[in-house]
Amino acid sequence: MSDDGLARFDATAFVEAIAEADVRAPLVLTCEHGSEALPPGFSLDGEEAWLCGTHWAFDLGAADLTRELGARLGAGAVVAGFSRLVVDPNRPLDSDTLVRTVAEGRVIAMNARVDAASMASRLSLWRAYHGRSMRCFYRAVRRLRCRFTASRRFTKGSVASSRWAFSLTAKRLSRLSFMRGSARRASRRG
């Protein structure tokens, strides 16, 4: 433990990259809520124990799904190995819910008073996750010589090439078939 009460830890140890070096598909899967692990210095004690194993801590099954899809598709994948109760990597840095203080109307004591040292530890996790995600994405783009296409916009010009890439979160997997179909239709017309 440090003088401020927080244990020092390597934030990159809480981010898992899957198939980062062996990408075969123009695809990077991301899983922002893949674990309920709490880094050293963070704990859910007493009345907060009810949060363990719930969707407030992580998305149940999302990490396993991301790993399996990554393996089957030959896609790069990045999984956050820390609970979103510490910091939510699916939020921008200026979000009011970057560090959630209330769940189901109950105060989360671990997050009620976040001092500068605690916030710095939390942000190191957020940055480690996003840094690894971007490195994985850029590695896939370079390796496959992909064109970048935004995941939510498909126009005729943006998918003229048969090589394209997008980032896909575990929550948006249902859009995969729609996106593939849109890309095929656009490339046939182009």
C-alpha beads as a LAMMPS data file, in Angstrom:
LAMMPS data file: protein, C-alpha beads

190 atoms
189 bonds

1 atom types
1 bond types

-500.0 500.0 xlo xhi
-500.0 500.0 ylo yhi
-500.0 500.0 zlo zhi

Masses

1 110.0

Atoms # bond

1 1 1 0.000 0.000 0.000
2 1 1 1.095 3.551 -0.644
3 1 1 0.750 6.530 1.689
4 1 1 -2.628 7.361 0.150
5 1 1 -4.066 3.914 1.017
6 1 1 -4.079 2.563 -2.533
7 1 1 -1.923 -0.349 -3.567
8 1 1 0.202 0.298 -6.629
9 1 1 -0.521 -2.008 -9.550
10 1 1 0.304 -2.432 -13.204
11 1 1 -2.858 -1.334 -15.030
12 1 1 -1.843 -3.195 -18.192
13 1 1 -2.112 -6.471 -16.238
14 1 1 -5.874 -5.845 -16.114
15 1 1 -6.278 -5.736 -19.904
16 1 1 -6.338 -8.899 -22.009
17 1 1 -5.475 -8.842 -25.704
18 1 1 -6.533 -11.909 -27.680
19 1 1 -4.986 -12.982 -30.996
20 1 1 -3.343 -9.582 -31.228
21 1 1 -0.432 -10.932 -33.272
22 1 1 -2.416 -13.470 -35.324
23 1 1 -5.232 -11.383 -36.786
24 1 1 -6.771 -12.880 -39.923
25 1 1 -10.008 -10.874 -40.099
26 1 1 -10.421 -7.126 -40.574
27 1 1 -12.128 -6.944 -37.229
28 1 1 -11.333 -5.942 -33.643
29 1 1 -13.712 -7.025 -30.898
30 1 1 -13.814 -5.057 -27.659
31 1 1 -15.315 -6.079 -24.338
32 1 1 -15.446 -3.148 -21.942
33 1 1 -17.236 -4.972 -19.103
34 1 1 -15.441 -8.326 -19.196
35 1 1 -14.547 -8.862 -15.546
36 1 1 -15.606 -8.116 -12.014
37 1 1 -12.009 -8.160 -10.731
38 1 1 -11.039 -5.367 -8.380
39 1 1 -7.410 -4.192 -8.498
40 1 1 -5.439 -3.978 -5.244
41 1 1 -6.694 -1.140 -3.077
42 1 1 -10.337 -1.466 -4.174
43 1 1 -12.938 -3.613 -2.426
44 1 1 -16.658 -4.101 -2.025
45 1 1 -17.160 -4.676 1.664
46 1 1 -20.175 -5.262 3.868
47 1 1 -23.333 -3.862 2.373
48 1 1 -21.733 -3.554 -1.088
49 1 1 -21.130 -7.300 -1.395
50 1 1 -24.483 -7.658 -3.176
51 1 1 -22.893 -6.032 -6.252
52 1 1 -20.561 -9.012 -6.792
53 1 1 -21.707 -11.238 -9.638
54 1 1 -24.241 -8.696 -10.923
55 1 1 -24.451 -6.671 -14.123
56 1 1 -23.373 -3.661 -12.072
57 1 1 -19.907 -5.221 -11.745
58 1 1 -19.545 -6.689 -15.267
59 1 1 -21.487 -8.098 -18.224
60 1 1 -21.926 -11.770 -17.418
61 1 1 -20.606 -13.976 -20.235
62 1 1 -19.356 -11.093 -22.382
63 1 1 -15.650 -11.936 -21.991
64 1 1 -16.160 -15.601 -22.913
65 1 1 -18.273 -14.614 -25.908
66 1 1 -15.642 -12.117 -27.069
67 1 1 -12.851 -14.703 -26.724
68 1 1 -14.832 -17.352 -28.613
69 1 1 -15.862 -14.998 -31.414
70 1 1 -12.312 -13.698 -31.715
71 1 1 -10.995 -17.242 -32.089
72 1 1 -13.675 -18.313 -34.582
73 1 1 -13.417 -15.163 -36.704
74 1 1 -9.643 -14.797 -36.502
75 1 1 -10.194 -11.321 -35.103
76 1 1 -8.204 -9.319 -32.635
77 1 1 -9.977 -8.799 -29.326
78 1 1 -9.441 -6.789 -26.159
79 1 1 -11.127 -7.570 -22.822
80 1 1 -11.164 -5.267 -19.791
81 1 1 -10.035 -7.367 -16.840
82 1 1 -11.375 -4.993 -14.182
83 1 1 -14.839 -4.210 -12.894
84 1 1 -16.731 -1.279 -14.293
85 1 1 -17.468 -0.424 -10.659
86 1 1 -13.880 0.839 -10.433
87 1 1 -14.025 2.795 -13.698
88 1 1 -16.239 2.220 -16.737
89 1 1 -14.148 1.926 -19.911
90 1 1 -17.327 2.285 -21.956
91 1 1 -17.686 5.915 -20.857
92 1 1 -15.891 9.045 -22.030
93 1 1 -13.608 10.698 -19.496
94 1 1 -16.083 13.526 -18.901
95 1 1 -19.047 11.247 -18.170
96 1 1 -20.923 11.525 -14.874
97 1 1 -20.969 7.715 -14.731
98 1 1 -17.268 7.131 -15.453
99 1 1 -17.115 6.190 -11.763
100 1 1 -20.581 5.088 -10.745
101 1 1 -21.591 6.279 -7.273
102 1 1 -25.086 4.744 -7.107
103 1 1 -26.513 1.370 -8.140
104 1 1 -30.227 0.635 -7.823
105 1 1 -30.643 3.689 -5.629
106 1 1 -27.935 2.591 -3.193
107 1 1 -24.662 4.457 -2.665
108 1 1 -21.487 2.570 -3.631
109 1 1 -19.189 3.467 -0.730
110 1 1 -16.030 2.545 -2.665
111 1 1 -16.920 5.315 -5.123
112 1 1 -18.623 7.841 -2.841
113 1 1 -15.478 9.910 -2.193
114 1 1 -12.908 9.528 -4.934
115 1 1 -9.750 11.507 -4.183
116 1 1 -7.070 12.466 -6.711
117 1 1 -4.899 9.389 -6.026
118 1 1 -7.838 7.029 -6.405
119 1 1 -8.929 8.738 -9.626
120 1 1 -5.391 8.479 -10.995
121 1 1 -5.420 4.711 -10.346
122 1 1 -8.821 4.374 -11.984
123 1 1 -7.787 6.407 -15.013
124 1 1 -4.660 4.277 -15.435
125 1 1 -6.992 1.294 -15.983
126 1 1 -9.186 3.246 -18.413
127 1 1 -6.145 4.400 -20.382
128 1 1 -4.540 0.946 -20.401
129 1 1 -7.724 -0.543 -21.868
130 1 1 -8.148 2.104 -24.558
131 1 1 -4.449 2.153 -25.378
132 1 1 -4.423 -1.621 -25.896
133 1 1 -7.621 -1.440 -27.954
134 1 1 -6.123 1.167 -30.265
135 1 1 -2.837 -0.744 -30.625
136 1 1 -4.791 -3.883 -31.515
137 1 1 -6.881 -1.967 -34.023
138 1 1 -3.903 -0.295 -35.685
139 1 1 -2.012 -3.581 -35.799
140 1 1 -4.972 -5.184 -37.608
141 1 1 -5.194 -2.265 -40.028
142 1 1 -1.465 -2.405 -40.829
143 1 1 -1.311 -6.196 -41.061
144 1 1 -4.353 -6.530 -43.282
145 1 1 -3.944 -3.216 -45.107
146 1 1 -7.543 -2.435 -44.220
147 1 1 -9.447 0.705 -44.899
148 1 1 -11.098 2.185 -41.837
149 1 1 -14.875 2.350 -41.915
150 1 1 -16.946 3.557 -38.978
151 1 1 -19.084 0.832 -37.463
152 1 1 -22.278 2.846 -37.593
153 1 1 -22.034 4.463 -41.020
154 1 1 -22.055 2.558 -44.249
155 1 1 -22.235 4.675 -47.362
156 1 1 -21.479 3.630 -50.879
157 1 1 -18.065 5.310 -50.867
158 1 1 -16.964 4.070 -47.455
159 1 1 -17.005 0.387 -48.369
160 1 1 -15.924 0.536 -51.996
161 1 1 -12.995 -1.670 -51.097
162 1 1 -13.587 -5.282 -50.100
163 1 1 -11.111 -4.672 -47.262
164 1 1 -12.628 -2.849 -44.343
165 1 1 -12.384 -2.787 -40.572
166 1 1 -14.567 -1.848 -37.697
167 1 1 -14.682 -2.130 -33.950
168 1 1 -17.483 -4.117 -32.409
169 1 1 -18.498 -4.240 -28.770
170 1 1 -19.930 -7.363 -27.192
171 1 1 -23.250 -5.566 -26.715
172 1 1 -23.488 -4.792 -30.431
173 1 1 -22.872 -8.293 -31.755
174 1 1 -26.404 -8.528 -33.101
175 1 1 -25.476 -5.811 -35.618
176 1 1 -22.718 -7.972 -37.139
177 1 1 -24.921 -9.694 -39.701
178 1 1 -26.518 -6.366 -40.666
179 1 1 -23.105 -4.754 -41.151
180 1 1 -21.779 -7.611 -43.253
181 1 1 -24.891 -7.536 -45.417
182 1 1 -24.684 -3.754 -45.861
183 1 1 -21.037 -3.983 -46.868
184 1 1 -21.736 -6.713 -49.418
185 1 1 -24.637 -4.787 -50.952
186 1 1 -22.612 -1.567 -51.149
187 1 1 -19.603 -3.274 -52.740
188 1 1 -21.835 -4.933 -55.392
189 1 1 -23.351 -1.556 -56.313
190 1 1 -19.970 0.246 -56.317

Bonds

1 1 1 2
2 1 2 3
3 1 3 4
4 1 4 5
5 1 5 6
6 1 6 7
7 1 7 8
8 1 8 9
9 1 9 10
10 1 10 11
11 1 11 12
12 1 12 13
13 1 13 14
14 1 14 15
15 1 15 16
16 1 16 17
17 1 17 18
18 1 18 19
19 1 19 20
20 1 20 21
21 1 21 22
22 1 22 23
23 1 23 24
24 1 24 25
25 1 25 26
26 1 26 27
27 1 27 28
28 1 28 29
29 1 29 30
30 1 30 31
31 1 31 32
32 1 32 33
33 1 33 34
34 1 34 35
35 1 35 36
36 1 36 37
37 1 37 38
38 1 38 39
39 1 39 40
40 1 40 41
41 1 41 42
42 1 42 43
43 1 43 44
44 1 44 45
45 1 45 46
46 1 46 47
47 1 47 48
48 1 48 49
49 1 49 50
50 1 50 51
51 1 51 52
52 1 52 53
53 1 53 54
54 1 54 55
55 1 55 56
56 1 56 57
57 1 57 58
58 1 58 59
59 1 59 60
60 1 60 61
61 1 61 62
62 1 62 63
63 1 63 64
64 1 64 65
65 1 65 66
66 1 66 67
67 1 67 68
68 1 68 69
69 1 69 70
70 1 70 71
71 1 71 72
72 1 72 73
73 1 73 74
74 1 74 75
75 1 75 76
76 1 76 77
77 1 77 78
78 1 78 79
79 1 79 80
80 1 80 81
81 1 81 82
82 1 82 83
83 1 83 84
84 1 84 85
85 1 85 86
86 1 86 87
87 1 87 88
88 1 88 89
89 1 89 90
90 1 90 91
91 1 91 92
92 1 92 93
93 1 93 94
94 1 94 95
95 1 95 96
96 1 96 97
97 1 97 98
98 1 98 99
99 1 99 100
100 1 100 101
101 1 101 102
102 1 102 103
103 1 103 104
104 1 104 105
105 1 105 106
106 1 106 107
107 1 107 108
108 1 108 109
109 1 109 110
110 1 110 111
111 1 111 112
112 1 112 113
113 1 113 114
114 1 114 115
115 1 115 116
116 1 116 117
117 1 117 118
118 1 118 119
119 1 119 120
120 1 120 121
121 1 121 122
122 1 122 123
123 1 123 124
124 1 124 125
125 1 125 126
126 1 126 127
127 1 127 128
128 1 128 129
129 1 129 130
130 1 130 131
131 1 131 132
132 1 132 133
133 1 133 134
134 1 134 135
135 1 135 136
136 1 136 137
137 1 137 138
138 1 138 139
139 1 139 140
140 1 140 141
141 1 141 142
142 1 142 143
143 1 143 144
144 1 144 145
145 1 145 146
146 1 146 147
147 1 147 148
148 1 148 149
149 1 149 150
150 1 150 151
151 1 151 152
152 1 152 153
153 1 153 154
154 1 154 155
155 1 155 156
156 1 156 157
157 1 157 158
158 1 158 159
159 1 159 160
160 1 160 161
161 1 161 162
162 1 162 163
163 1 163 164
164 1 164 165
165 1 165 166
166 1 166 167
167 1 167 168
168 1 168 169
169 1 169 170
170 1 170 171
171 1 171 172
172 1 172 173
173 1 173 174
174 1 174 175
175 1 175 176
176 1 176 177
177 1 177 178
178 1 178 179
179 1 179 180
180 1 180 181
181 1 181 182
182 1 182 183
183 1 183 184
184 1 184 185
185 1 185 186
186 1 186 187
187 1 187 188
188 1 188 189
189 1 189 190
